[in-house]
Amino acid sequence: MDPSSDLWIFGYGSLMWQPGFAFDELRPARLIGCHRSMCIYSHHWRGTPEKPGLVLGLDTGGSCRGVAFRVAADRAGETLAYLHERELRNHVYREVTRPIRFCDGTGTRALAYVADRTHRQYAGALGPEERLALISQGQGAGGPNRDYVLNTVHHLRQLGVKDTELEWMASRLEALAAA
């Protein structure tokens, strides 16, 4: 990363609604080459090793609508240190730089955290009902796994994004809670 350049960071899950770092600009954006997926077993924030939850990862193929944060160059170092602690703790994500597009057709490159498909916490082969069961049971240091999904869906709706997988999960989680 050029130390004189601003840093762009792509958020597609909890980074959208809980970035945890100061930023100078927030813009809706699309990352090409990966899609949002509930594909990471959570053993800490939304589950435990005994009762894992599931969290989002960027998985291979497609595209993903989310948000891009611009961080001024003079705060890039501290922001990266924070993100490394948050996102690279278990090495289930790989830090990459990928092209993103904004709604006005312009684009740039942004830092993104993609799922490491070789990591033992990668859960990409699970079916929808298996994912729902893990999310329903998940409870970790960050609270109930259910809240993570519902919060993400809420913020995606605010962006005008309908994520079919997450919408289905949210409706099923709400129905289970009402029963």
N, C-alpha and C positions, 0 to 999 in steps of 0.2 A: 504494500500500500504506500502510495506517495504521501509523505508526511505533510505536504502542503495542500493536499486535496481533502475536501469534505468526504465523509464516510456515509454511504447509503446502506441501510440494513432492511432486509425484507422480513416482514412479520406475517404469519399465516395462521397462528393459533394464539396462545396466551400472550405472546409478544404484542399482539394487536391491542389488547386491553390491559396489559400490565407490563409495559416495556421495562420499567425499572431504571431507565437512564434518561438524561436530559437530551432533547432533540430540538432542532431549529425549524424543521418542516416535517409535515406528515402528508403523504399523498397516496390515494388509491393506486395500486399497481398490479401488474400481472407478471409472474415469473414463468418463463417458458422452459419446458423440459422436465418438470416435476409436477406432481399433483399432491394435494393435501390428503392424508390418510391416517386413520387411527391404527398405526402400525408399530407402536413402541410400547412394550411392557413397561409399566411404571412400578418400581419397587420402593420409591421414596415419596415423591410429591403427591401421587394419586393412588397409591397402593403400597403393599409391602411384599417382600419376597414370598411370604406364605399366601397372601391374597393380592396378587398383582392387579393393578388397574391398567388402563391404556391411555396413552397420550398421542398427540399428533406428531407426524413426521412428514417431511417432503419425500415422496417416493418417486421412483423412476417413471418417466413418461407423462405426457399431457402438459397441462399448465395449471397454474394456481393463482386465483385472485386474492389479494391481501392488501397490505399497506407497506409503504416504504418510508422509513425515517431518515432524514438527513441530519447528520451530526457534524458540527463544525470541526475542522481539522484540529483545532487546539484542544478539543475534548475527545478526539478519536482514541487515544491511548487508554484513557480511563474507561471509556465505553467498551473497548475491546477486552480489557481486563475483567470487567463485570460480566460480559457475555461469555467469556471463556469459563469463568467460574459457574455460571448458570447453565450454559448449554453443553459444555464439554466435560462436565463432571464425570460421567461414566463412559465417555467416548462412544455413545450410541449414535451421536450425530457427527457428521463431518462438516467442517467449516469450508465453504466454497464461495467463490465469487461468480455470479451468474448475471446474464442480461435480464433486465426488467423493462417493461413498457408502462408508460403512464397513459391516462385516458386521452390526453391530447395528441397521442401518437409519438411523443418524444420518448427517449429511453436513456438508460445509463446502466452501469453495472452495480450490483448490490451484494453485500454479504448475506449468505443464507446458510441455514443449518439443515442438511439433508440426512435422511436416515442411512445408517451404515447397515446394509443388507447382510453383512457377515457377522454382525454383533449378536450375541446370545439374547439380547432383549428385543431383537427385531421380530415383529409379530405379523408380518405382511400376508401370511398364508391363511390367517383365520377367516372364517365366514362371518357374516353379519350377526347371526345369533350368538356365536361364540364371543364376538366383540362386545355385544350388548351385555352378556352375562358378566364379563370382566369389568365393564364400566359400572354395572349395577352394584357389584361387590366392592369396588375399589374405594379405599379411604386411606389417605396418607397425610404427610406433614402439611400439604397444601389444601387439605379438605377433601370432601367427597368427589370422586371421579365424575359423578353425575353433574355437579356444579360446573366443572371444567367444560364439559360438553355443552351445557345449556348457556353458559357465558359466551363461549365461542360462537354458537349459533346466533345469539342475540347481537353480537358485534358484527357478524357477517351480514345479518339482515340490515343493520344500520348502513352498511356499505352497498346494499342492494345486491348482495351475493347470496344465491341459493345453492348450498352445497347439499346435494341429494343424500349422500351417506349420513351426514351430520343431522340433516332435517329429519330423516327417518329415525335415527337414534334418539333425537330430542323428543319426537312424538311418542316413541315407545317408552322412554324414561318418564315422561309426564303421565302417561297412562298407567304405568306401574305404580307411580307415587299416589295416584288417585284411587287405585284399587284397594 
